[in-house]
């Protein structure tokens, strides 16, 4: 292979890989997050699980969110932004807990749980 042909191949390779590298770099620097929507329910759902102090030991951000959510009026909701990794961990945990007791029967919420003396419905998603 001639020297000029090698240079053309190298240039072509650079032109192909440069956009891929740029895309990967862009994804790595984006602030990707998840939204945790919590609503204080007005009545108990048919299927719910209880959030306990043990849950907070594993997921301290959940304690912060629910302490804030206690201030909501019945029927009121609030959205909390979580980093992607934390959001996935909490979502997987809550999905596991909900699957152990059945589908959340309250409206379209994915998770139904009791914290303190109140009932909550929650969803996870991307903002």
C-alpha positions in Angstrom: 0.0 0.0 0.0 1.4 3.4 -1.0 2.1 6.1 1.5 -0.6 8.4 0.1 -3.1 5.5 0.4 -2.2 5.0 4.1 -2.7 8.7 4.7 -6.1 8.6 3.1 -7.1 5.6 5.3 -5.9 7.4 8.4 -7.8 10.6 7.5 -10.9 8.5 6.7 -10.6 6.7 10.1 -10.3 10.1 11.9 -13.3 11.5 10.1 -15.4 8.4 11.1 -14.2 8.2 14.7 -14.3 12.0 15.5 -18.1 12.3 15.7 -18.3 9.1 17.7 -15.8 10.4 20.2 -17.6 13.7 20.4 -20.9 12.0 21.0 -19.5 9.8 23.8 -17.8 12.9 25.4 -21.1 14.8 25.2 -23.0 12.0 26.9 -20.4 11.8 29.7 -20.7 15.5 30.5 -24.5 15.8 30.4 -26.2 16.2 33.7 -28.7 13.3 33.2 -31.2 13.0 36.0 -34.5 11.3 37.0 -37.6 12.9 38.4 -39.3 11.3 41.4 -42.9 12.5 41.6 -44.6 12.0 45.0 -48.2 12.6 45.8 -49.8 12.5 49.3 -52.9 10.3 48.7 -56.3 11.2 50.1 -57.2 7.6 50.9 -55.3 4.3 51.4 -54.5 2.3 48.3 -55.4 -1.4 48.2 -51.8 -2.5 47.8 -49.0 -0.6 49.6 -45.8 -1.2 51.4 -44.3 0.7 54.4 -41.2 2.7 54.2 -39.1 2.2 57.4 -36.0 3.5 59.1 -34.1 0.5 57.6 -35.0 1.8 54.1 -33.4 5.2 55.0 -30.2 3.6 56.1 -29.8 2.2 52.5 -31.3 5.2 50.7 -30.7 8.4 52.8 -32.1 10.7 50.0 -35.4 8.9 50.3 -35.6 10.1 53.9 -35.0 13.7 52.9 -37.7 13.4 50.2 -40.3 11.9 52.4 -39.6 14.3 55.3 -40.3 17.1 52.8 -43.3 15.3 51.3 -44.9 15.1 54.8 -45.6 18.9 54.4 -47.8 18.2 51.4 -51.5 18.5 51.7 -53.6 15.4 50.8 -53.9 15.3 47.0 -50.9 17.6 46.6 -47.7 16.4 44.7 -44.1 17.4 44.3 -41.3 16.4 42.0 -37.8 15.7 43.2 -34.8 15.6 40.9 -32.3 12.8 41.5 -29.0 12.0 39.7 -29.4 9.1 37.3 -27.6 6.5 39.4 -29.5 7.3 42.6 -32.8 7.4 40.7 -32.2 4.0 39.2 -31.2 2.5 42.6 -34.3 3.9 44.3 -36.6 3.0 41.4 -35.3 -0.6 41.3 -35.8 -0.9 45.1 -39.3 0.5 45.1 -40.3 -1.6 42.1 -39.1 -4.7 44.0 -41.0 -3.7 47.1 -44.2 -3.0 45.1 -43.9 -6.3 43.1 -43.9 -8.2 46.4 -47.4 -7.0 47.3 -49.1 -6.4 43.9 -49.9 -3.6 41.6 -50.5 -0.1 43.0 -54.3 0.4 42.7 -54.3 4.1 43.2 -54.7 6.0 40.0 -51.7 5.6 37.7 -48.9 5.5 40.3 -46.2 2.9 40.0 -45.4 2.8 43.8 -47.9 3.1 46.7 -46.4 3.2 50.2 -47.1 4.3 53.7 -44.7 6.6 55.5 -45.6 7.6 59.0 -49.4 7.9 59.1 -49.7 9.0 55.5 -50.1 7.2 52.2 -48.2 8.2 49.0 -48.2 7.4 45.4 -45.0 7.9 43.4 -43.6 7.6 39.9 -40.0 7.8 38.5 -39.2 9.3 35.1 -36.8 11.5 33.2 -37.5 15.2 33.3 
